[in-house]
């Protein structure tokens, strides 16, 4: 019956983890809903607090470098949910454009360093090269980590490993793991920044197009 007991323990642990994750996600959605209400309430005031509006918007969408004026434009957009989604998707990882309201319509300006195609292309290439470099580093140190880990496990299994050598081997494995994890993290960040930067102008154009093509309801 030992396998039954083991399976029951595993199943109980799995259910506990699933329930914990579900409770966390529910709490997160509830918190965001409350922040959303607070943002709308603040904007309804005659003189909204600019700092509070920017802070609440950041809490909702995790976008930095978003001005009060941009938030007002997005909230008053003819399709605010769509506009905010397209805006936040790219602004969360890069800062390529700024939106503005001019001559009765929504427009966008490219940030310094992105006005010309060759400048944009050079920045895209730089981020891509950074990704390739971090990816190669991740593969190198990840391979070193696995080889060292297997070697240490084999040494322990055969015995005869001193305390000093054991701690030294464990420290080496830990350092290689941390370097592998960091390079993997930077690789993922490089990909997100690259995709965000490339998609930014398209999303900016879509924000403008949707506002102009669909009337305010």
Order of alpha helices (4+ residues) and beta strands (2+ residues): alpha-alpha-alpha-alpha-beta-beta-alpha-alpha
